[in-house]
Amino acid sequence: MMALAEIGRDLSSLVWGGLISGCLYAFGALGLVMVFKCSRVVNFSHGNAAGLAAFLVFGFSGGWFLSLSWGQAVLLAVSVSVMVAVVSYAVIAPLVFESDLTSTIVTLGIGLILQGAIQLLFGSDIVNLDLPIPHFSTRILGLRITGYDLAILVTTIVFIGGLFLIIDRTRLGIAFRAVSSNPLAAEVCGLSMRSVHLFAWVAAALLGVIAALLIVPTTFLSSTTVPFFMLNAFAAAVVGGFSSLPGAALGGIAVGILVNLFTFYVSPEFDNTFLLGVILLTLNLFPNGLLQRRVGSRV
Protein backbone atom coordinates (compact mmCIF):
# COMPACT_ATOMS: atom_id res chain seq x y z
CA MET A 1 0.00 0.00 0.00
CA MET A 2 2.85 2.37 0.84
CA ALA A 3 4.45 1.64 -2.53
CA LEU A 4 1.19 2.31 -4.37
CA ALA A 5 0.71 5.59 -2.49
CA GLU A 6 4.24 6.67 -3.39
CA ILE A 7 3.69 5.79 -7.04
CA GLY A 8 0.49 7.83 -6.98
CA ARG A 9 2.29 10.84 -5.52
CA ASP A 10 5.05 10.56 -8.11
CA LEU A 11 2.52 10.30 -10.92
CA SER A 12 0.51 13.29 -9.74
CA SER A 13 3.68 15.36 -9.38
CA LEU A 14 4.79 14.38 -12.88
CA VAL A 15 1.40 15.26 -14.35
CA TRP A 16 1.43 18.60 -12.54
CA GLY A 17 4.94 19.38 -13.78
CA GLY A 18 3.90 18.35 -17.28
CA LEU A 19 0.88 20.64 -17.09
CA ILE A 20 3.11 23.59 -16.21
CA SER A 21 5.54 22.79 -19.04
CA GLY A 22 2.61 22.20 -21.37
CA CYS A 23 1.33 25.73 -20.77
CA LEU A 24 4.65 27.03 -22.09
CA TYR A 25 4.52 24.71 -25.10
CA ALA A 26 0.99 25.98 -25.72
CA PHE A 27 2.28 29.55 -26.09
CA GLY A 28 4.79 28.46 -28.72
CA ALA A 29 2.31 26.21 -30.52
CA LEU A 30 -0.33 28.94 -30.66
CA GLY A 31 2.15 31.28 -32.34
CA LEU A 32 2.94 28.68 -34.99
CA VAL A 33 -0.71 27.85 -35.58
CA MET A 34 -1.82 31.49 -35.85
CA VAL A 35 0.62 32.15 -38.68
CA PHE A 36 -0.20 28.88 -40.42
CA LYS A 37 -3.98 29.24 -40.18
CA CYS A 38 -4.14 32.47 -42.13
CA SER A 39 -1.12 32.20 -44.44
CA ARG A 40 -0.33 28.44 -44.68
CA VAL A 41 3.28 29.20 -43.74
CA VAL A 42 5.12 27.20 -41.08
CA ASN A 43 7.23 29.87 -39.38
CA PHE A 44 10.52 28.12 -38.57
CA SER A 45 12.02 31.41 -37.38
CA HIS A 46 9.61 31.48 -34.43
CA GLY A 47 12.06 30.02 -31.91
CA ASN A 48 15.01 32.19 -32.89
CA ALA A 49 12.89 35.35 -32.79
CA ALA A 50 11.68 34.46 -29.28
CA GLY A 51 15.25 33.64 -28.23
CA LEU A 52 16.45 37.04 -29.45
CA ALA A 53 13.77 38.70 -27.30
CA ALA A 54 14.93 36.81 -24.22
CA PHE A 55 18.53 37.85 -24.86
CA LEU A 56 17.44 41.46 -25.34
CA VAL A 57 15.72 41.43 -21.95
CA PHE A 58 18.97 40.14 -20.49
CA GLY A 59 20.99 42.79 -22.32
CA PHE A 60 18.70 45.68 -21.43
CA SER A 61 18.28 44.74 -17.76
CA GLY A 62 21.71 43.31 -16.96
CA GLY A 63 23.87 46.20 -18.07
CA TRP A 64 25.02 44.54 -21.29
CA PHE A 65 23.51 47.36 -23.35
CA LEU A 66 21.45 49.31 -20.82
CA SER A 67 20.61 49.13 -17.12
CA LEU A 68 16.83 49.31 -17.23
CA SER A 69 14.34 47.86 -14.80
CA TRP A 70 13.00 44.43 -15.69
CA GLY A 71 9.64 45.85 -16.81
CA GLN A 72 11.25 48.49 -19.02
CA ALA A 73 13.58 45.89 -20.51
CA VAL A 74 10.64 43.63 -21.38
CA LEU A 75 8.71 46.48 -23.03
CA LEU A 76 11.74 47.45 -25.11
CA ALA A 77 12.40 43.82 -26.07
CA VAL A 78 8.75 43.36 -27.05
CA SER A 79 8.97 46.48 -29.25
CA VAL A 80 12.01 45.06 -31.00
CA SER A 81 10.28 41.68 -31.40
CA VAL A 82 7.27 43.35 -33.02
CA MET A 83 9.58 45.17 -35.44
CA VAL A 84 11.34 41.89 -36.24
CA ALA A 85 7.96 40.28 -36.92
CA VAL A 86 6.92 43.15 -39.18
CA VAL A 87 10.18 43.03 -41.13
CA SER A 88 10.04 39.23 -41.37
CA TYR A 89 6.54 39.35 -42.81
CA ALA A 90 7.54 42.15 -45.17
CA VAL A 91 10.26 39.86 -46.53
CA ILE A 92 7.95 36.94 -47.20
CA ALA A 93 4.77 38.90 -48.04
CA PRO A 94 5.43 38.92 -51.81
CA LEU A 95 5.92 35.15 -51.67
CA VAL A 96 2.97 34.15 -49.49
CA PHE A 97 0.47 34.38 -52.34
CA GLU A 98 2.83 32.64 -54.76
CA SER A 99 4.06 29.59 -52.88
CA ASP A 100 3.52 28.37 -49.33
CA LEU A 101 6.58 26.14 -49.59
CA THR A 102 8.87 28.95 -50.71
CA SER A 103 7.64 31.16 -47.89
CA THR A 104 8.26 28.41 -45.35
CA ILE A 105 11.81 27.92 -46.66
CA VAL A 106 12.43 31.66 -46.35
CA THR A 107 11.47 31.51 -42.66
CA LEU A 108 14.31 29.01 -42.19
CA GLY A 109 16.69 31.61 -43.61
CA ILE A 110 15.24 34.32 -41.36
CA GLY A 111 15.71 32.03 -38.38
CA LEU A 112 19.37 31.48 -39.23
CA ILE A 113 19.89 35.23 -39.58
CA LEU A 114 18.33 35.84 -36.17
CA GLN A 115 20.45 33.10 -34.60
CA GLY A 116 23.53 34.69 -36.15
CA ALA A 117 22.46 38.07 -34.75
CA ILE A 118 22.21 36.55 -31.26
CA GLN A 119 25.70 35.08 -31.49
CA LEU A 120 27.09 38.29 -32.94
CA LEU A 121 25.61 40.48 -30.19
CA PHE A 122 25.91 38.15 -27.20
CA GLY A 123 28.41 35.52 -28.24
CA SER A 124 27.99 31.86 -27.41
CA ASP A 125 28.08 32.37 -23.65
CA ILE A 126 25.48 30.78 -21.42
CA VAL A 127 23.72 33.30 -19.19
CA ASN A 128 21.02 33.30 -16.52
CA LEU A 129 17.82 35.29 -16.74
CA ASP A 130 15.51 35.30 -13.74
CA LEU A 131 11.92 36.44 -13.48
CA PRO A 132 10.82 38.79 -10.67
CA ILE A 133 8.60 36.10 -9.16
CA PRO A 134 8.28 35.57 -5.39
CA HIS A 135 10.13 32.43 -4.32
CA PHE A 136 7.77 30.36 -2.24
CA SER A 137 6.23 26.92 -2.28
CA THR A 138 3.27 25.23 -0.66
CA ARG A 139 1.67 21.82 -0.70
CA ILE A 140 -1.90 21.31 -1.85
CA LEU A 141 -3.32 17.77 -1.96
CA GLY A 142 0.21 16.43 -1.80
CA LEU A 143 1.46 18.54 -4.73
CA ARG A 144 4.33 20.97 -4.29
CA ILE A 145 3.22 24.22 -5.92
CA THR A 146 5.66 27.09 -6.32
CA GLY A 147 5.31 30.77 -7.10
CA TYR A 148 6.73 30.00 -10.55
CA ASP A 149 3.95 27.46 -11.19
CA LEU A 150 1.27 29.94 -10.20
CA ALA A 151 2.84 32.66 -12.34
CA ILE A 152 2.72 30.39 -15.39
CA LEU A 153 -0.89 29.40 -14.76
CA VAL A 154 -2.03 33.01 -14.27
CA THR A 155 -0.09 34.17 -17.34
CA THR A 156 -1.57 31.36 -19.42
CA ILE A 157 -5.14 32.14 -18.36
CA VAL A 158 -4.75 35.88 -18.91
CA PHE A 159 -2.91 35.93 -22.23
CA ILE A 160 -4.32 32.85 -23.96
CA GLY A 161 -7.80 33.68 -22.67
CA GLY A 162 -7.34 37.25 -23.92
CA LEU A 163 -6.20 35.98 -27.33
CA PHE A 164 -9.29 33.81 -27.70
CA LEU A 165 -11.51 36.72 -26.69
CA ILE A 166 -9.88 38.96 -29.32
CA ILE A 167 -10.35 36.33 -32.01
CA ASP A 168 -13.90 35.57 -30.97
CA ARG A 169 -15.24 39.03 -30.12
CA THR A 170 -13.43 41.70 -32.14
CA ARG A 171 -13.64 42.75 -35.79
CA LEU A 172 -9.97 41.91 -36.23
CA GLY A 173 -10.64 38.45 -34.83
CA ILE A 174 -13.58 37.98 -37.19
CA ALA A 175 -11.35 38.99 -40.09
CA PHE A 176 -8.71 36.49 -38.92
CA ARG A 177 -11.29 33.70 -38.79
CA ALA A 178 -12.63 34.64 -42.21
CA VAL A 179 -9.20 34.63 -43.83
CA SER A 180 -8.33 31.36 -42.11
CA SER A 181 -11.54 29.68 -43.26
CA ASN A 182 -11.77 30.93 -46.84
CA PRO A 183 -9.06 33.36 -48.04
CA LEU A 184 -10.62 33.88 -51.48
CA ALA A 185 -14.06 34.74 -50.12
CA ALA A 186 -12.50 37.02 -47.49
CA GLU A 187 -10.57 38.90 -50.17
CA VAL A 188 -13.67 39.22 -52.35
CA CYS A 189 -15.48 40.72 -49.36
CA GLY A 190 -12.80 43.41 -49.16
CA LEU A 191 -10.72 42.17 -46.24
CA SER A 192 -7.03 43.08 -46.34
CA MET A 193 -5.18 39.77 -46.42
CA ARG A 194 -1.84 41.32 -45.57
CA SER A 195 -3.23 43.18 -42.57
CA VAL A 196 -4.62 39.93 -41.16
CA HIS A 197 -1.36 38.14 -41.89
CA LEU A 198 0.57 40.88 -40.12
CA PHE A 199 -1.74 40.62 -37.11
CA ALA A 200 -0.99 36.89 -36.92
CA TRP A 201 2.77 37.45 -37.14
CA VAL A 202 2.76 40.13 -34.45
CA ALA A 203 0.53 38.06 -32.16
CA ALA A 204 2.81 35.05 -32.69
CA ALA A 205 5.85 37.16 -31.82
CA LEU A 206 4.23 38.29 -28.55
CA LEU A 207 3.31 34.71 -27.66
CA GLY A 208 6.88 33.65 -28.40
CA VAL A 209 8.31 36.35 -26.13
CA ILE A 210 6.07 35.24 -23.27
CA ALA A 211 7.08 31.60 -23.75
CA ALA A 212 10.78 32.47 -23.91
CA LEU A 213 10.73 34.57 -20.76
CA LEU A 214 8.83 31.91 -18.83
CA ILE A 215 10.94 28.94 -19.94
CA VAL A 216 14.36 30.51 -19.34
CA PRO A 217 14.24 30.49 -15.50
CA THR A 218 14.01 26.68 -15.57
CA THR A 219 17.19 26.34 -17.59
CA PHE A 220 20.03 28.45 -18.98
CA LEU A 221 19.85 30.94 -21.83
CA SER A 222 21.89 30.32 -24.94
CA SER A 223 21.45 30.82 -28.67
CA THR A 224 19.88 27.35 -28.93
CA THR A 225 17.79 27.16 -25.73
CA VAL A 226 14.56 28.71 -26.99
CA PRO A 227 14.72 27.25 -30.53
CA PHE A 228 15.15 23.79 -28.96
CA PHE A 229 12.16 24.48 -26.74
CA MET A 230 10.15 25.42 -29.82
CA LEU A 231 10.66 21.89 -31.15
CA ASN A 232 8.36 20.76 -28.36
CA ALA A 233 5.96 23.54 -29.30
CA PHE A 234 6.03 22.32 -32.92
CA ALA A 235 5.17 18.81 -31.70
CA ALA A 236 2.32 20.32 -29.69
CA ALA A 237 1.00 22.08 -32.80
CA VAL A 238 1.09 18.80 -34.73
CA VAL A 239 -0.66 16.90 -31.94
CA GLY A 240 -3.36 19.54 -31.54
CA GLY A 241 -3.66 20.26 -35.23
CA PHE A 242 -2.29 23.19 -37.21
CA SER A 243 -5.86 24.16 -38.07
CA SER A 244 -7.07 24.60 -34.48
CA LEU A 245 -6.03 27.15 -31.87
CA PRO A 246 -7.76 25.27 -29.01
CA GLY A 247 -6.06 22.14 -30.34
CA ALA A 248 -2.66 23.85 -30.12
CA ALA A 249 -3.31 24.76 -26.48
CA LEU A 250 -4.44 21.26 -25.57
CA GLY A 251 -1.62 19.76 -27.63
CA GLY A 252 0.89 21.75 -25.60
CA ILE A 253 -0.49 20.35 -22.35
CA ALA A 254 -0.57 16.81 -23.76
CA VAL A 255 3.04 17.01 -24.97
CA GLY A 256 4.17 18.51 -21.67
CA ILE A 257 2.66 15.66 -19.66
CA LEU A 258 3.82 12.93 -22.04
CA VAL A 259 7.40 14.22 -22.15
CA ASN A 260 7.51 14.56 -18.38
CA LEU A 261 6.34 10.97 -17.91
CA PHE A 262 8.74 9.66 -20.55
CA THR A 263 11.68 11.54 -19.05
CA PHE A 264 11.02 10.15 -15.58
CA TYR A 265 10.10 6.56 -16.41
CA VAL A 266 12.32 5.97 -19.45
CA SER A 267 15.19 8.38 -20.14
CA PRO A 268 15.70 12.11 -20.79
CA GLU A 269 18.33 11.27 -23.40
CA PHE A 270 15.71 10.09 -25.88
CA ASP A 271 13.24 12.97 -25.55
CA ASN A 272 13.71 14.05 -29.15
CA THR A 273 13.23 10.49 -30.39
CA PHE A 274 10.07 10.22 -28.32
CA LEU A 275 8.75 13.51 -29.70
CA LEU A 276 9.41 12.33 -33.24
CA GLY A 277 7.50 9.15 -32.49
CA VAL A 278 4.58 11.18 -31.09
CA ILE A 279 4.54 13.36 -34.22
CA LEU A 280 4.63 10.36 -36.57
CA LEU A 281 1.94 8.50 -34.63
CA THR A 282 -0.30 11.58 -34.59
CA LEU A 283 0.14 12.21 -38.31
CA ASN A 284 -0.80 8.61 -39.06
CA LEU A 285 -3.79 8.33 -36.72
CA PHE A 286 -4.98 11.95 -36.66
CA PRO A 287 -3.62 13.77 -39.75
CA ASN A 288 -5.42 16.97 -38.74
CA GLY A 289 -4.57 16.71 -35.04
CA LEU A 290 -6.41 15.30 -32.05
CA LEU A 291 -9.04 18.03 -32.36
CA GLN A 292 -9.85 17.56 -36.01
CA ARG A 293 -11.57 20.59 -37.39
CA ARG A 294 -15.32 20.37 -37.30
CA VAL A 295 -17.82 22.12 -39.51
CA GLY A 296 -18.66 25.47 -37.97
CA SER A 297 -15.56 25.66 -35.80
CA ARG A 298 -14.82 29.28 -34.90
CA VAL A 299 -11.09 29.02 -34.16
RALIN-V412254 format. One record per pair of residues at least 24 apart in sequence whose ideal C-beta (glycine too) atoms are under 6 Angstrom apart, sorted by sequence separation. I is the first residue (numbers start at 0). GAP is how many residues later the second one is. D is the distance in whole Angstrom. If there is no record, write none. Layout:
i | gap | d
I | GAP | D
I | GAP | D
This chain:
i | gap | d
52 | 24 | 5
55 | 24 | 6
52 | 28 | 4
48 | 35 | 6
234 | 40 | 5
237 | 41 | 5
246 | 42 | 5
234 | 43 | 6
238 | 43 | 5
234 | 44 | 5
237 | 44 | 6
246 | 44 | 4
240 | 47 | 5
243 | 47 | 5
240 | 48 | 2
239 | 49 | 5
243 | 49 | 6
240 | 50 | 5
242 | 50 | 5
238 | 51 | 6
244 | 54 | 4
38 | 57 | 5
40 | 59 | 6
39 | 60 | 4
40 | 62 | 4
41 | 62 | 5
44 | 62 | 5
51 | 62 | 5
69 | 62 | 5
151 | 62 | 6
40 | 63 | 5
43 | 63 | 5
47 | 63 | 4
54 | 63 | 6
42 | 64 | 5
43 | 64 | 5
44 | 65 | 4
48 | 65 | 6
44 | 66 | 4
47 | 66 | 4
51 | 66 | 6
43 | 67 | 5
47 | 67 | 5
54 | 67 | 5
57 | 69 | 6
57 | 71 | 5
130 | 86 | 5
128 | 87 | 5
129 | 87 | 6
128 | 92 | 5
125 | 94 | 5
126 | 94 | 5
125 | 96 | 5
118 | 104 | 5
117 | 105 | 5
114 | 108 | 6
88 | 109 | 6
88 | 112 | 4
84 | 116 | 5
84 | 117 | 5
81 | 120 | 6
84 | 120 | 4
81 | 123 | 6
80 | 124 | 5
15 | 127 | 5
80 | 128 | 5
19 | 129 | 5
22 | 129 | 5
77 | 131 | 6
19 | 132 | 5
166 | 132 | 6
8 | 133 | 6
22 | 133 | 4
37 | 141 | 5
37 | 142 | 5
36 | 143 | 4
52 | 156 | 4
37 | 158 | 6
38 | 158 | 5
49 | 158 | 3
53 | 158 | 4
37 | 159 | 6
48 | 159 | 6
49 | 159 | 6
52 | 159 | 6
37 | 162 | 5
45 | 162 | 6
49 | 162 | 4
53 | 162 | 5
34 | 165 | 5
33 | 166 | 5
53 | 167 | 6
33 | 169 | 6
34 | 169 | 5
33 | 170 | 5
53 | 172 | 6
30 | 173 | 3
50 | 175 | 3
30 | 176 | 4
49 | 176 | 5
50 | 176 | 6
29 | 177 | 5
30 | 177 | 5
46 | 179 | 5
47 | 179 | 5
26 | 180 | 5
46 | 180 | 3
26 | 183 | 5
27 | 183 | 5
46 | 183 | 3
26 | 184 | 4
45 | 184 | 6
23 | 187 | 5
23 | 190 | 5
23 | 191 | 5
27 | 202 | 5
28 | 204 | 5
32 | 204 | 5
27 | 205 | 3
31 | 205 | 5
35 | 206 | 5
24 | 207 | 5
28 | 207 | 4
24 | 208 | 5
28 | 208 | 4
32 | 209 | 6
24 | 211 | 4
32 | 212 | 6
32 | 215 | 4
29 | 218 | 5
28 | 219 | 4
28 | 222 | 6
25 | 223 | 4
28 | 223 | 5
25 | 226 | 3
24 | 227 | 4
21 | 230 | 5
24 | 230 | 5
21 | 231 | 4
24 | 231 | 5
18 | 234 | 6
21 | 234 | 3
20 | 235 | 4
17 | 238 | 4
17 | 239 | 3
14 | 242 | 6
17 | 242 | 4
16 | 243 | 5
13 | 246 | 5
13 | 247 | 6
13 | 250 | 5
